[in-house]
Amino acid sequence: MAVSTPARLTSVIAEFGLGNNLKAYTDADSGGKTGLGLAQFAGATVPAPSWSMGNFTSQSNKTRNSYYYSNTLTATVTNGPITLTAGGTSTYKRFRVNGGSLVTSASLATGTSTLRMRIRASSSYSSTKTGTIAGTGNTSSFSVTTGGGGGGGGGTTSCLSVNTPIMVGGIETTIGNLVAGNQVTSFNTPTMIDETDPTWETWTEDDISDGGNEITNVIRADAFLVGAYIRINGQVECTEPHPFLAQRDGLWQWIRAGVLEVGDNLYGQDGSAIPVTNIENITGQLEVMDVGAETVDNYFAGKIDGVYILNHNK
């Protein structure tokens, strides 16, 4: 006849979460033994691992052959661990788990983890490439569609290195981790011209002490690979067209990296004027991020001697 479950079996059931999935344990099964062999578990059902997460937001009108990051989503794993693998039609597909390194596969434990994907856009106009993250029972996808010929979107190369430091919500991270919706610090003055006015780049001011720091919203964060870039004071890396708030001949103005000069001053988040002492033009690949911000069109990112400097998003 059936007897109460021996203490050893009770502990095993608790440890492995097998619950009532075991067959009844009888006197005949136990044979009076205190040890437990695998044969006694022949009727057990072990739950399979599974995971759930929706699809990433699709992106369109993007530049050919460029790299793009998805938004960040939360994956929920049950009965882990479970292995997730990158796939899809893009020639390059990787993903990050909890903000870590880019990988092609990863093992996720039971619970929640954040995932963000990165894929390469098509080399053709008006073409879609996809990346997927797949595991038992679920696949989440991310798609990027290039713009049409004659000026498909996203072509700006006014960018900072993805490794550039930036503050988001009081926590320092890097430009490469930005997503639309993040809030960052900007600077505004009563006379500064908005980028919707084509003359924004002609703005100058000898005294900006009436300005102040404000919060602005990230509306775009697209990654690219470039073949040449500029390094300023050995500490900030950007593309040639990238604009900084700089002081030259006593006037504050937007000056692009390609025409900065030693002796110009960059504007620091603490209100200081930071001298440009060295400019290097470097040939070689660099992963950069094109960041858009509204309603103020600029943001502090990149440090020179520990102080954040002001960048325009145009």
N, C-alpha and C positions, 0 to 999 in steps of 0.2 A: 504494500500500500504506500501511498505517497507520504512523505515525512516533511517536516519543516526544513527549509534550505540550510545546509551546513554553513557555519560562519565563514569558511574560506570562500565558498561560492557566493555568499552575500557580498563579500568585499570585492570580488571580481566583477559581479554585476554592477556594483556601484561605480567601480573604477572605469569600466568601459561603457557605461550608460546603456547596457543591454536590456534593462527593464524586464518586461514580461515576454520578450521575444524568445526566451529559452524554453525548451521542452520541460515538462514536469520532471523533477529530480526525485527518484524513488529509491527505496531500500535496495532493490535489485541493481540499480544503476551504480549506487555508491559502493556496494559490496562491503560496507563497513570500513572503507578506507578514508583516511583523513586527507590524503592528497587528491588532486584533481587533474586528469589528463585531458588532452584536446578532444578525445572522442566524445566526452560529455557535452561538447559545444556544437555537435553536428547539426542541431536544429536551430542554431542562433541566426538571426538576421542582422547584419551590420549595415546601418544606414549609409548610402552612398553620399559622397561630398557633392555639394551644389553651390551655385552662386547666382546672384542677380544684380543687374545694373542696366540702365537704359542706354540708348544710343547718344553719342556725342552730337553737338550741334554742327550741322553741315556749314561749310564756308564756300562762297562763290565769288566769281570775278577776281580771281587771284593770279599772281604772276607765275609764268611757266618755270619749271625746274627749281622752284623755291621750296623751302621747308616751312611747314605750318604746324603749330601746336593746337590741340583741341582745348575745349574748356575742361575743367576738372569735375569728375563725377565720383560718387561714393559707391563702392561695391560691397555687397553683403555676402559673406561666406557661411554656409551651414555645413556642419560635419567635416570641417577642414582637417588637414590641409588640402588645397586643390591647386593644380597647375594651370596657369593661364599662358596662352601663346599668342604672339602677334602674327597676323596674316593680312591678306588683302591684295589688291592689284597694284598698289604703289611699289616702286622699286626699293623704297626705304620705308620701313615701319618699325617703330620702337615705342615703348611706353615707360612711364615712371610710376612707381608705387610709393605712395606717401612722400612725394617730392625727392625720391632718390635718383640714382643714375638711370639713364636710358637703357632698357633691356629688351630682348626679344622674347623672353619667357620669365615667369616668376612663380614661386609657390606662396600662396596666401593662406594664412591661418584662419580659423574660425573667428568671425567678428567682422568689423568694417575696415576698409582700406580705401584711400583715395587713389584714383587712376587718371592719368593724363597722357594722351597719345601725341605722337609726332610723325608726320608722313611727308613725303616729297610729292609736290604737284606734278602733273603731266608736263611733258615737253611740247605738247600740242595745244593750240588754242581751243577754247570751248570744249574741254575734255575733262572727265572726272576720274580721279583716282581715289581708292578707298584703303583704309586701314581697319583691321578688326582685332579685337581681343577676344579669344575664344577659350572656353573651358567646358567641362561637363554640364550640359543642360542649358547653356546660354552663350550668345555671341553679341558683342556690342560693336558698333561700327562708327567710323568717322570718315567723312567724304569731303574732298576739296575739288572744286571745279575752277578751271582757269578761265580768264576773260577771253573775249573775242579778239581777233586780229585788229591792228590799228589802235592799240592803246589799252589793252586789258588792264584791269585795276590792280591796285596794290603795288605799283611800280616804284614808289618812293624808295630812295636808299638813304634817307636821313635817319640814321640808326646808331644805336650804341651797342657795344658788345653784350652778349647775353650774360656775361659774368659781372656786369656793372652793378655795384650795390645800390639799393634803393630802400626807402622806408615805406612799409605798407601797414597801416593800422598800428603804428608804434613798434613794429618788429622789422628788423633789417633782413632783407632777402636779396635776390638778384633780379635784374630785368627779365631774365629767362623764365622766371616763375610767375610773371605778371599774367593776369587774365582780365578780360573785360569785366568791369564792375568793381575792381579794386579802387581804393581811394588813396591818393598820394598827395604830397604837399607841393603847392605851386606858389607863384609870386605875382602880384598884380599892382599896378599903379593907376591913378585916375586918368593918365594920358595914354597908357599903353594901347596899341591898336589891335583889335581882334583879327584873327586870321581870315575871317570871312571878307575882310576888306583887302583887296589886292595890294594896297600900299603898306601892309603891316610891317614889311621888312625895311621900310624907310624911316620908321619911328626912331627918334633919338631923344635923349633927355640928359641934362647935365646933373640934375639932382633927383634921385629916386627915393629920398628919405621919407616921402609921404606914402610910399607903397608898403605892402604888408603880405605876409604869408597867408595862404588860403588852402582849403581842401578842394581838389579837383578829381574828376572821375576818369578812370581808364576806359576808353571805348574801343580800343583796338590794340592788339599785341601779336604781331606777326613776325615769325623768324625767317631769316634769309642767310644764305652763304654769300660772302663777297670775296673778291680776289685781291683787294687792296684796302688799306685803312690807315688811319692816322692815330698816333699815340701822343698824348699831351702830358708834359711833365712826367713821363714814364708811368703814369697812373690811370689815365682815362683813354679808352680806345673807342673809336667811332669811325663812321664813314665820312668822306670828304664834304658832302653837302650838309652835314649835321650842324644846326645853329645853336650857339650859346649866347647867353646875355654877357656881353663883354664891354669893357670900357677902353676907348681909344681916343687920344687927344682930348681927354676930359669929358667925352660924351658916352653915355651908356646906349647900346644898340645891339641888335641881333647880328652876330657875325658867324658865318659858316666856318667849320673847322678848316676847310681848304684854304681859307684866306686869313686865318688867325696869324698873328705875328708875335714873336718874342717881344715882350714889353707890354702887350695888351694885358688887361686884368679881367678875370672871370668873376662872376657874382656868386658869393657864398651864401648858404642858407642862414648863417649868422649875421649877414649884412656886410661881411668883409669883402675887400677887393683882393683877389688871389692872383698874383703875377704869373703870366705864362713865361716859363724859363726855358722850355725845350719842346720842339715839335719834330716828330719823326714821321716820315712817309714810308710805309711798310708794304711790300708786295708779298702776298700770301693769304691763304684762306682764313676767314674769321666769321664765326657765327654771330649774327647781330639781330637785334629786335627793333622793329618799327612800332613805336608806341604812339597812340592817339589819345588826347586828353580833352575833356570838356567839363565845365564850361570855361575854365581858364586853360589856355592853350599851351601851357608849359608845365614843367615838373622838375624837382630837384632829384638828381641821380648822378652817380659817379662822385668819388671823393678825391680831393687833392689835399694831401697832408691832413687827412681826417675830416675835412669839411665838404659837405655836399655842394655841388654847383648846379646852376640853373640851365636847363635845356629847353628849347622850343620843340613842339611836336611836329612842325611842318617840314 
